[in-house]
Amino acid sequence: MQRYALTLLFAVLAAAIGAVSAYALAGGASARRLLVGVAAAAVAAWLATLSASSFGRKR
């Protein structure tokens, strides 16, 4: 049960940070927005891989 909670936590965080990335990248072409958007996308991708790996792990 705890494994599924961890998977859900990582998935929700990845989705939220992915939304921040999309918002920053859609907001304009300023260097700050691009930097925040790319960095947030990288963190969201990392969290998504953590979520996938914790879901696939067997005990």
C-alpha positions as CSV (number, residue, x, y, z in Angstrom):
1,M,0.0,0.0,0.0
2,Q,2.8,2.4,0.8
3,R,4.4,1.8,-2.6
4,Y,1.2,2.9,-4.3
5,A,1.1,6.1,-2.2
6,L,4.7,6.9,-3.2
7,T,3.9,6.3,-6.8
8,L,0.8,8.5,-6.6
9,L,2.9,11.3,-4.8
10,F,5.5,11.3,-7.5
11,A,2.9,11.3,-10.3
12,V,1.0,14.2,-8.8
13,L,4.2,16.2,-8.3
14,A,5.4,15.4,-11.8
15,A,2.0,16.6,-13.2
16,A,2.1,19.8,-11.1
17,I,5.6,20.7,-12.1
18,G,4.8,19.8,-15.7
19,A,2.0,22.3,-15.5
20,V,4.4,25.0,-14.2
21,S,6.7,24.2,-17.1
22,A,3.9,24.5,-19.7
23,Y,2.8,27.8,-18.2
24,A,6.3,29.2,-18.2
25,L,7.0,28.1,-21.7
26,A,3.6,29.4,-23.0
27,G,4.1,32.8,-21.3
28,G,6.5,34.3,-23.7
29,A,10.1,34.2,-25.1
30,S,11.9,35.9,-22.2
31,A,15.1,34.2,-21.1
32,R,13.8,33.8,-17.5
33,R,10.6,32.0,-18.6
34,L,12.5,29.7,-20.9
35,L,15.0,28.8,-18.2
36,V,12.2,28.1,-15.7
37,G,10.2,26.2,-18.3
38,V,13.1,23.9,-19.3
39,A,14.3,23.4,-15.7
40,A,10.7,22.5,-14.6
41,A,10.3,20.1,-17.5
42,A,13.6,18.4,-16.5
43,V,12.4,18.0,-12.9
44,A,9.0,16.8,-14.0
45,A,10.6,14.2,-16.3
46,W,12.8,13.0,-13.4
47,L,9.8,12.7,-11.1
48,A,7.8,10.8,-13.7
49,T,10.6,8.3,-14.1
50,L,10.7,7.9,-10.3
51,S,7.0,7.3,-10.3
52,A,7.2,4.7,-13.0
53,S,10.1,2.9,-11.3
54,S,8.4,2.8,-7.9
55,F,5.2,1.5,-9.6
56,G,7.2,-1.3,-11.4
57,R,9.3,-2.3,-8.4
58,K,8.3,-5.6,-6.9
59,R,8.9,-6.6,-3.3
